[in-house]
Amino acid sequence: MVTIAFIAIQLVSLAVMLLFVHEYKRISYKHENLVHTIEAGVKPSCTLQSTIIIWIYVIAISTVAIGSSIIYFYTPAIS
């Protein structure tokens, strides 16, 4: 029962991560379009920053998910 709850929590965490990445990309794309309409020919500086923030978030969440899974499944007293 505890294992099923743990897996469910991990799946919810990954779903939230995917939702965050999708929404962040959508907002970043709208911001990029807004900058293009205001100043034609100018590449927005937020493009590189948003990509870095997304990858930092993905790496952090993946590291926490993998680390907690390793701790959970390799500690016999918990599972």
MMTF fields as JSON, N, C-alpha, C and O atoms, coordinates in Angstrom:
{
  "mmtfVersion": "1.0.0",
  "mmtfProducer": "UNKNOWN",
  "numBonds": 315,
  "numAtoms": 316,
  "numGroups": 79,
  "numChains": 1,
  "numModels": 1,
  "chainsPerModel": [1],
  "groupsPerChain": [79],
  "chainIdList": ["A"],
  "bondAtomList": [4, 2, 8, 6, 12, 10, 16, 14, 20, 18, 24, 22, 28, 26, 32, 30, 36, 34, 40, 38, 44, 42, 48, 46, 52, 50, 56, 54, 60, 58, 64, 62, 68, 66, 72, 70, 76, 74, 80, 78, 84, 82, 88, 86, 92, 90, 96, 94, 100, 98, 104, 102, 108, 106, 112, 110, 116, 114, 120, 118, 124, 122, 128, 126, 132, 130, 136, 134, 140, 138, 144, 142, 148, 146, 152, 150, 156, 154, 160, 158, 164, 162, 168, 166, 172, 170, 176, 174, 180, 178, 184, 182, 188, 186, 192, 190, 196, 194, 200, 198, 204, 202, 208, 206, 212, 210, 216, 214, 220, 218, 224, 222, 228, 226, 232, 230, 236, 234, 240, 238, 244, 242, 248, 246, 252, 250, 256, 254, 260, 258, 264, 262, 268, 266, 272, 270, 276, 274, 280, 278, 284, 282, 288, 286, 292, 290, 296, 294, 300, 298, 304, 302, 308, 306, 312, 310],
  "bondOrderList": [1, 1, 1, 1, 1, 1, 1, 1, 1, 1, 1, 1, 1, 1, 1, 1, 1, 1, 1, 1, 1, 1, 1, 1, 1, 1, 1, 1, 1, 1, 1, 1, 1, 1, 1, 1, 1, 1, 1, 1, 1, 1, 1, 1, 1, 1, 1, 1, 1, 1, 1, 1, 1, 1, 1, 1, 1, 1, 1, 1, 1, 1, 1, 1, 1, 1, 1, 1, 1, 1, 1, 1, 1, 1, 1, 1, 1, 1],
  "groupList": [{"groupName": "MET", "atomNameList": ["N", "CA", "C", "O"], "elementList": ["N", "C", "C", "O"], "formalChargeList": [0, 0, 0, 0], "bondAtomList": [1, 0, 2, 1, 3, 2], "bondOrderList": [1, 1, 2], "singleLetterCode": "M", "chemCompType": "L-PEPTIDE LINKING"}, {"groupName": "VAL", "atomNameList": ["N", "CA", "C", "O"], "elementList": ["N", "C", "C", "O"], "formalChargeList": [0, 0, 0, 0], "bondAtomList": [1, 0, 2, 1, 3, 2], "bondOrderList": [1, 1, 2], "singleLetterCode": "V", "chemCompType": "L-PEPTIDE LINKING"}, {"groupName": "THR", "atomNameList": ["N", "CA", "C", "O"], "elementList": ["N", "C", "C", "O"], "formalChargeList": [0, 0, 0, 0], "bondAtomList": [1, 0, 2, 1, 3, 2], "bondOrderList": [1, 1, 2], "singleLetterCode": "T", "chemCompType": "L-PEPTIDE LINKING"}, {"groupName": "ILE", "atomNameList": ["N", "CA", "C", "O"], "elementList": ["N", "C", "C", "O"], "formalChargeList": [0, 0, 0, 0], "bondAtomList": [1, 0, 2, 1, 3, 2], "bondOrderList": [1, 1, 2], "singleLetterCode": "I", "chemCompType": "L-PEPTIDE LINKING"}, {"groupName": "ALA", "atomNameList": ["N", "CA", "C", "O"], "elementList": ["N", "C", "C", "O"], "formalChargeList": [0, 0, 0, 0], "bondAtomList": [1, 0, 2, 1, 3, 2], "bondOrderList": [1, 1, 2], "singleLetterCode": "A", "chemCompType": "L-PEPTIDE LINKING"}, {"groupName": "PHE", "atomNameList": ["N", "CA", "C", "O"], "elementList": ["N", "C", "C", "O"], "formalChargeList": [0, 0, 0, 0], "bondAtomList": [1, 0, 2, 1, 3, 2], "bondOrderList": [1, 1, 2], "singleLetterCode": "F", "chemCompType": "L-PEPTIDE LINKING"}, {"groupName": "GLN", "atomNameList": ["N", "CA", "C", "O"], "elementList": ["N", "C", "C", "O"], "formalChargeList": [0, 0, 0, 0], "bondAtomList": [1, 0, 2, 1, 3, 2], "bondOrderList": [1, 1, 2], "singleLetterCode": "Q", "chemCompType": "L-PEPTIDE LINKING"}, {"groupName": "LEU", "atomNameList": ["N", "CA", "C", "O"], "elementList": ["N", "C", "C", "O"], "formalChargeList": [0, 0, 0, 0], "bondAtomList": [1, 0, 2, 1, 3, 2], "bondOrderList": [1, 1, 2], "singleLetterCode": "L", "chemCompType": "L-PEPTIDE LINKING"}, {"groupName": "SER", "atomNameList": ["N", "CA", "C", "O"], "elementList": ["N", "C", "C", "O"], "formalChargeList": [0, 0, 0, 0], "bondAtomList": [1, 0, 2, 1, 3, 2], "bondOrderList": [1, 1, 2], "singleLetterCode": "S", "chemCompType": "L-PEPTIDE LINKING"}, {"groupName": "HIS", "atomNameList": ["N", "CA", "C", "O"], "elementList": ["N", "C", "C", "O"], "formalChargeList": [0, 0, 0, 0], "bondAtomList": [1, 0, 2, 1, 3, 2], "bondOrderList": [1, 1, 2], "singleLetterCode": "H", "chemCompType": "L-PEPTIDE LINKING"}, {"groupName": "GLU", "atomNameList": ["N", "CA", "C", "O"], "elementList": ["N", "C", "C", "O"], "formalChargeList": [0, 0, 0, 0], "bondAtomList": [1, 0, 2, 1, 3, 2], "bondOrderList": [1, 1, 2], "singleLetterCode": "E", "chemCompType": "L-PEPTIDE LINKING"}, {"groupName": "TYR", "atomNameList": ["N", "CA", "C", "O"], "elementList": ["N", "C", "C", "O"], "formalChargeList": [0, 0, 0, 0], "bondAtomList": [1, 0, 2, 1, 3, 2], "bondOrderList": [1, 1, 2], "singleLetterCode": "Y", "chemCompType": "L-PEPTIDE LINKING"}, {"groupName": "LYS", "atomNameList": ["N", "CA", "C", "O"], "elementList": ["N", "C", "C", "O"], "formalChargeList": [0, 0, 0, 0], "bondAtomList": [1, 0, 2, 1, 3, 2], "bondOrderList": [1, 1, 2], "singleLetterCode": "K", "chemCompType": "L-PEPTIDE LINKING"}, {"groupName": "ARG", "atomNameList": ["N", "CA", "C", "O"], "elementList": ["N", "C", "C", "O"], "formalChargeList": [0, 0, 0, 0], "bondAtomList": [1, 0, 2, 1, 3, 2], "bondOrderList": [1, 1, 2], "singleLetterCode": "R", "chemCompType": "L-PEPTIDE LINKING"}, {"groupName": "ASN", "atomNameList": ["N", "CA", "C", "O"], "elementList": ["N", "C", "C", "O"], "formalChargeList": [0, 0, 0, 0], "bondAtomList": [1, 0, 2, 1, 3, 2], "bondOrderList": [1, 1, 2], "singleLetterCode": "N", "chemCompType": "L-PEPTIDE LINKING"}, {"groupName": "GLY", "atomNameList": ["N", "CA", "C", "O"], "elementList": ["N", "C", "C", "O"], "formalChargeList": [0, 0, 0, 0], "bondAtomList": [1, 0, 2, 1, 3, 2], "bondOrderList": [1, 1, 2], "singleLetterCode": "G", "chemCompType": "PEPTIDE LINKING"}, {"groupName": "PRO", "atomNameList": ["N", "CA", "C", "O"], "elementList": ["N", "C", "C", "O"], "formalChargeList": [0, 0, 0, 0], "bondAtomList": [1, 0, 2, 1, 3, 2], "bondOrderList": [1, 1, 2], "singleLetterCode": "P", "chemCompType": "L-PEPTIDE LINKING"}, {"groupName": "CYS", "atomNameList": ["N", "CA", "C", "O"], "elementList": ["N", "C", "C", "O"], "formalChargeList": [0, 0, 0, 0], "bondAtomList": [1, 0, 2, 1, 3, 2], "bondOrderList": [1, 1, 2], "singleLetterCode": "C", "chemCompType": "L-PEPTIDE LINKING"}, {"groupName": "TRP", "atomNameList": ["N", "CA", "C", "O"], "elementList": ["N", "C", "C", "O"], "formalChargeList": [0, 0, 0, 0], "bondAtomList": [1, 0, 2, 1, 3, 2], "bondOrderList": [1, 1, 2], "singleLetterCode": "W", "chemCompType": "L-PEPTIDE LINKING"}],
  "groupTypeList": [0, 1, 2, 3, 4, 5, 3, 4, 3, 6, 7, 1, 8, 7, 4, 1, 0, 7, 7, 5, 1, 9, 10, 11, 12, 13, 3, 8, 11, 12, 9, 10, 14, 7, 1, 9, 2, 3, 10, 4, 15, 1, 12, 16, 8, 17, 2, 7, 6, 8, 2, 3, 3, 3, 18, 3, 11, 1, 3, 4, 3, 8, 2, 1, 4, 3, 15, 8, 8, 3, 3, 11, 5, 11, 2, 16, 4, 3, 8],
  "groupIdList": [1, 2, 3, 4, 5, 6, 7, 8, 9, 10, 11, 12, 13, 14, 15, 16, 17, 18, 19, 20, 21, 22, 23, 24, 25, 26, 27, 28, 29, 30, 31, 32, 33, 34, 35, 36, 37, 38, 39, 40, 41, 42, 43, 44, 45, 46, 47, 48, 49, 50, 51, 52, 53, 54, 55, 56, 57, 58, 59, 60, 61, 62, 63, 64, 65, 66, 67, 68, 69, 70, 71, 72, 73, 74, 75, 76, 77, 78, 79],
  "secStructList": [7, 2, 2, 2, 2, 2, 2, 2, 2, 2, 2, 2, 2, 2, 2, 2, 2, 2, 2, 2, 2, 2, 2, 2, 2, 2, 2, 2, 2, 2, 2, 2, 2, 2, 2, 2, 2, 2, 1, 6, 6, 7, 7, 7, 6, 2, 2, 2, 2, 2, 2, 2, 2, 2, 2, 2, 2, 2, 2, 2, 2, 2, 2, 2, 2, 2, 2, 2, 2, 2, 2, 2, 2, 2, 7, 6, 6, 6, 7],
  "xCoordList": [0.817, 0.0, 0.865, 0.576, 1.927, 2.814, 3.522, 3.741, 3.882, 4.557, 3.648, 4.101, 2.381, 1.435, 1.28, 1.226, 1.208, 1.104, 2.353, 2.257, 3.523, 4.774, 4.816, 5.17, 4.459, 4.464, 3.444, 3.708, 2.292, 1.282, 1.797, 1.587, 2.47, 3.035, 4.101, 4.168, 4.933, 5.968, 5.335, 5.809, 4.28, 3.601, 2.95, 2.988, 2.355, 1.77, 2.871, 2.689, 4.004, 5.122, 5.603, 5.858, 5.726, 6.153, 5.106, 5.454, 3.825, 2.756, 2.797, 2.599, 3.05, 3.167, 4.366, 4.291, 5.471, 6.639, 6.316, 6.676, 5.64, 5.288, 4.334, 4.458, 3.392, 2.47, 3.218, 2.952, 4.154, 4.944, 5.756, 5.78, 6.414, 7.234, 6.36, 6.732, 5.207, 4.296, 3.827, 3.866, 3.389, 2.899, 4.023, 3.808, 5.207, 6.32, 6.706, 6.986, 6.72, 7.032, 5.956, 6.267, 4.694, 3.598, 3.718, 3.566, 3.989, 4.132, 5.361, 5.319, 6.445, 7.662, 7.434, 7.932, 6.681, 6.382, 5.527, 5.755, 4.54, 3.711, 4.55, 4.374, 5.454, 6.324, 7.231, 7.465, 7.734, 8.591, 7.811, 8.335, 6.577, 5.743, 5.448, 5.421, 5.228, 4.972, 6.178, 6.029, 7.374, 8.588, 8.76, 9.166, 8.452, 8.572, 7.59, 7.921, 6.408, 5.445, 5.827, 5.533, 6.48, 6.872, 8.116, 8.154, 9.126, 10.388, 10.714, 11.262, 10.388, 10.64, 12.145, 12.909, 12.545, 13.947, 14.815, 16.004, 14.267, 15.05, 14.765, 13.61, 15.809, 15.647, 15.529, 16.398, 14.463, 14.278, 15.341, 15.743, 15.781, 16.82, 16.265, 17.033, 14.948, 14.349, 14.396, 14.197, 14.649, 14.6, 15.628, 15.282, 16.876, 17.916, 17.682, 17.873, 17.275, 17.029, 15.909, 16.01, 14.838, 13.717, 14.122, 13.687, 14.938, 15.41, 16.269, 16.145, 17.128, 17.977, 17.135, 17.383, 16.15, 15.292, 14.508, 14.373, 13.992, 13.253, 14.158, 13.752, 15.368, 16.27, 16.719, 16.871, 16.933, 17.275, 16.125, 16.347, 14.907, 13.736, 13.593, 13.36, 13.73, 13.606, 14.684, 14.394, 15.91, 17.007, 16.786, 17.016, 16.345, 16.112, 15.006, 15.174, 13.889, 12.769, 13.166, 12.839, 13.858, 14.284, 15.26, 15.178, 16.177, 17.128, 16.417, 16.741, 15.461, 14.706, 13.897, 13.851, 13.263, 12.46, 13.335, 12.984, 14.46, 15.353, 15.978, 16.059, 16.412, 17.018, 16.042, 16.385, 14.828, 13.854, 13.424, 13.133, 13.38, 13.053, 14.146, 13.851, 15.396, 16.508, 16.462, 16.604, 16.265, 16.185, 14.998, 15.117, 13.876, 12.665, 12.804, 12.518, 13.24, 13.275, 14.462, 14.406, 15.538, 16.688, 16.767, 17.733, 15.767, 15.697, 14.627, 13.441, 15.006, 14.034, 12.999, 11.894, 13.321, 12.376, 11.195, 10.126, 11.38, 10.319, 9.32, 8.112, 9.798, 8.891, 8.321, 7.544],
  "yCoordList": [-1.198, 0.0, 1.268, 2.234, 1.239, 2.396, 2.595, 3.727, 1.488, 1.582, 2.222, 3.038, 1.86, 2.439, 3.933, 4.723, 4.323, 5.745, 6.499, 7.606, 5.904, 6.546, 6.743, 7.82, 5.712, 5.805, 6.843, 7.585, 6.902, 7.902, 9.317, 10.209, 9.516, 10.84, 11.208, 12.358, 10.251, 10.516, 10.861, 11.761, 10.161, 10.446, 11.819, 12.535, 12.193, 13.531, 14.586, 15.613, 14.334, 15.266, 15.442, 16.565, 14.358, 14.451, 15.138, 15.875, 14.909, 15.584, 17.092, 17.877, 17.494, 18.924, 19.52, 20.642, 18.778, 19.259, 19.473, 20.503, 18.51, 18.652, 19.824, 20.552, 20.006, 21.137, 22.451, 23.391, 22.533, 23.741, 24.065, 25.21, 23.058, 23.284, 23.746, 24.663, 23.116, 23.504, 24.946, 25.725, 25.305, 26.662, 27.691, 28.786, 27.354, 28.285, 28.55, 29.688, 27.489, 27.67, 28.505, 29.337, 28.287, 29.04, 30.524, 31.382, 30.821, 32.215, 32.853, 34.01, 32.105, 32.617, 32.908, 33.904, 32.037, 32.252, 33.506, 34.282, 33.708, 34.912, 36.157, 37.173, 36.086, 37.223, 37.517, 38.676, 36.465, 36.641, 37.304, 38.187, 36.885, 37.499, 38.957, 39.797, 39.26, 40.644, 41.52, 42.633, 41.026, 41.801, 42.002, 43.078, 40.97, 41.102, 42.13, 42.846, 42.212, 43.197, 44.606, 45.555, 44.761, 46.098, 46.572, 47.699, 45.725, 46.094, 45.058, 43.999, 45.351, 44.411, 44.225, 45.19, 42.986, 42.678, 42.508, 42.22, 42.676, 42.538, 41.17, 40.831, 40.391, 39.079, 39.267, 39.88, 38.745, 38.948, 38.225, 37.109, 38.856, 38.262, 37.196, 36.458, 37.102, 36.142, 34.715, 33.778, 34.518, 33.178, 32.255, 31.148, 32.683, 31.858, 31.669, 30.571, 32.718, 32.631, 31.661, 30.898, 31.675, 30.773, 29.323, 28.436, 29.072, 27.715, 27.217, 26.064, 28.067, 27.681, 27.4, 26.423, 28.241, 28.041, 26.741, 26.008, 26.446, 25.2, 23.999, 23.054, 24.017, 22.87, 22.728, 21.606, 23.827, 23.741, 23.109, 22.26, 23.51, 22.95, 21.456, 20.664, 21.071, 19.66, 18.815, 17.733, 19.294, 18.548, 18.427, 17.364, 19.501, 19.463, 18.481, 17.676, 18.529, 17.625, 16.179, 15.276, 15.955, 14.594, 14.049, 12.878, 14.883, 14.448, 14.082, 13.074, 14.896, 14.6, 13.315, 12.49, 13.133, 11.926, 10.672, 9.664, 10.735, 9.57, 9.294, 8.144, 10.341, 10.163, 9.596, 8.683, 10.131, 9.608, 8.191, 7.392, 7.87, 6.5, 5.52, 4.427, 5.917, 5.051, 4.83, 3.703, 5.909, 5.782, 4.905, 4.048, 5.119, 4.366, 2.88, 2.047, 2.542, 1.143, 0.358, -0.869, 1.05, 0.339, 0.368, -0.126, 0.938, 0.906, -0.097, 0.191, -1.27, -2.33, -1.994, -2.534, -1.135, -0.818, 0.009, -0.016, 0.756, 1.636, 0.867, 1.016, 0.053, -0.603, -1.89, -2.531],
  "zCoordList": [0.0, 0.0, 0.0, -0.706, 0.806, 0.873, -0.46, -0.892, -1.113, -2.41, -3.452, -4.255, -3.445, -4.404, -4.145, -5.088, -2.886, -2.553, -2.996, -3.527, -2.779, -3.19, -4.704, -5.184, -5.447, -6.912, -7.378, -8.323, -6.729, -7.091, -6.85, -7.671, -5.725, -5.431, -6.456, -6.89, -6.845, -7.859, -9.206, -9.9, -9.575, -10.849, -10.834, -11.835, -9.707, -9.593, -9.7, -10.354, -9.062, -9.131, -10.572, -11.007, -11.298, -12.702, -13.563, -14.486, -13.275, -14.024, -13.78, -14.707, -12.543, -12.234, -12.964, -13.464, -13.027, -13.744, -15.222, -15.792, -15.84, -17.253, -17.474, -18.459, -16.567, -16.668, -16.535, -17.284, -15.588, -15.408, -16.662, -17.114, -17.215, -18.411, -19.576, -20.308, -19.745, -20.832, -20.66, -21.613, -19.466, -19.226, -19.34, -19.861, -18.861, -18.938, -20.387, -20.765, -21.198, -22.617, -23.308, -24.16, -22.944, -23.549, -23.203, -24.072, -21.942, -21.52, -22.154, -22.57, -22.229, -22.851, -24.335, -24.859, -25.007, -26.427, -26.612, -27.54, -25.728, -25.831, -25.578, -26.251, -24.62, -24.334, -25.526, -25.868, -26.149, -27.33, -28.468, -29.147, -28.675, -29.711, -29.394, -30.293, -28.12, -27.718, -28.015, -28.519, -27.707, -27.978, -29.48, -29.92, -30.272, -31.733, -32.289, -33.234, -31.728, -32.233, -31.83, -32.556, -30.681, -30.236, -30.978, -31.472, -31.056, -31.692, -32.759, -32.453, -33.975, -35.067, -35.271, -35.273, -35.44, -35.712, -34.483, -34.614, -33.306, -32.079, -31.465, -31.207, -31.233, -30.61, -29.103, -28.484, -28.512, -27.068, -26.247, -26.578, -25.199, -24.36, -23.43, -22.812, -23.319, -22.385, -22.915, -22.142, -24.197, -24.783, -24.143, -23.728, -24.054, -23.463, -21.965, -21.441, -21.285, -19.85, -19.53, -18.57, -20.32, -20.044, -20.279, -19.545, -21.277, -21.536, -20.379, -19.964, -19.864, -18.738, -17.498, -16.793, -17.228, -16.06, -16.187, -15.207, -17.366, -17.575, -17.328, -16.652, -17.86, -17.681, -16.231, -15.748, -15.531, -14.107, -13.342, -12.479, -13.646, -12.972, -13.267, -12.354, -14.53, -14.913, -14.241, -13.73, -14.238, -13.61, -12.105, -11.528, -11.471, -10.021, -9.664, -8.748, -10.363, -10.073, -10.377, -9.607, -11.477, -11.825, -10.785, -10.416, -10.312, -9.297, -7.993, -7.365, -7.596, -6.378, -6.555, -5.643, -7.704, -7.943, -7.953, -7.34, -8.641, -8.704, -7.335, -6.905, -6.662, -5.342, -4.326, -3.574, -4.298, -3.337, -3.695, -2.804, -4.978, -5.389, -4.952, -4.47, -5.122, -4.702, -3.199, -2.726, -2.449, -0.992, -0.597, 0.278, -1.233, -0.872, -1.168, -0.308, -2.378, -2.781, -2.221, -2.147, -1.825, -1.274, 0.244, 0.824, 0.888, 2.35, 2.729, 2.568, 3.231, 3.47, 4.548, 4.513, 5.486, 6.559, 6.068, 6.678, 4.953, 4.46, 3.599, 3.782, 2.671, 1.731, 2.223, 1.516]
}
